[in-house]
Amino acid sequence: MVTSSDDSVSNTIIEVVAEADGVEPTELPPLYDAVEPDALDMVFSSPKPSTTRTGIFQFPYAGFVVTVRSKDNTILVTLKRS
């Protein structure tokens, strides 16, 4: 799933995992048990318009391996069952 400019990465992760698991987001364990959501959002936030960020961050959460990729200011969140 690609995030829109209005979505935080942490909120997108929760939504994607909940949908993949067939549960409501409130039924998932707290994201902060796996990763610091504010730090994740900051790392993958949009930089100044004249700069780009590229990177990958992977972590386990709620039975999935979550991968967050950033390339050319596009954020992609993918899941793999662990």
C-alpha positions as MATLAB code, in Angstrom:
seq = 'MVTSSDDSVSNTIIEVVAEADGVEPTELPPLYDAVEPDALDMVFSSPKPSTTRTGIFQFPYAGFVVTVRSKDNTILVTLKRS';
ca = [
       0.000    0.000    0.000;
       1.296    3.443   -0.885;
       0.618    6.160    1.669;
      -0.906    9.459    0.722;
       0.623   12.723    1.840;
      -2.125   13.040    4.482;
      -1.446    9.668    6.144;
       1.268    9.018    8.671;
       3.321    5.907    8.080;
       2.368    4.538   11.504;
      -1.371    4.937   10.838;
      -0.994    3.342    7.417;
       0.798    0.351    8.960;
      -2.002   -0.174   11.469;
      -4.659    0.052    8.736;
      -2.812   -2.327    6.391;
      -2.149   -4.929    9.098;
      -5.736   -4.773   10.366;
      -7.107   -5.253    6.847;
      -4.717   -8.132    6.111;
      -5.626   -9.820    9.401;
      -9.362   -9.196    9.030;
      -9.667   -7.288   12.305;
     -10.404   -3.752   13.412;
      -7.342   -1.560   14.040;
      -8.304   -1.340   17.716;
      -7.940   -5.133   18.017;
      -4.213   -5.013   17.154;
      -1.474   -4.768   19.776;
      -0.068   -1.268   20.245;
       2.350   -0.400   17.459;
       4.730    1.080   20.039;
       5.341   -2.465   21.340;
       7.166   -3.126   18.043;
       8.552    0.263   17.010;
       8.485    3.910   18.100;
       5.663    5.325   15.911;
       6.721    8.984   16.209;
      10.287    8.170   15.193;
       9.054    6.048   12.274;
       6.809    8.877   11.096;
       9.648   11.365   11.390;
      12.111    9.183    9.453;
       9.626    8.682    6.617;
       8.049   12.141    6.654;
       8.211   14.227    3.516;
      11.435   16.177    3.336;
      11.693   19.628    1.837;
      10.395   19.679   -1.747;
      13.882   19.912   -3.235;
      15.169   16.776   -1.457;
      14.334   13.076   -1.614;
      14.701   10.207    0.811;
      15.381    6.600    0.009;
      15.389    3.837    2.591;
      13.970    0.579    3.894;
      12.907   -0.308    7.430;
      11.636   -3.754    8.424;
      10.196   -4.978   11.731;
       7.873   -7.675   13.136;
       4.361   -6.627   14.165;
       1.200   -8.597   14.935;
       2.275  -11.760   13.117;
       3.676   -9.963   10.082;
       7.015   -8.681    8.914;
       6.295   -5.071    7.978;
       8.508   -3.447    5.351;
       8.446    0.300    4.811;
      10.216    1.546    1.694;
      10.788    5.124    0.645;
      11.961    6.082   -2.799;
      11.602    9.445   -4.490;
       9.243   10.594   -1.718;
       6.848    7.650   -2.265;
       6.231    5.420    0.748;
       5.319    1.752    0.216;
       4.211   -0.498    3.083;
       4.222   -4.253    2.455;
       3.511   -7.246    4.690;
       4.632  -10.841    4.898;
       3.188  -13.298    7.403;
       5.850  -14.349    9.873;
];
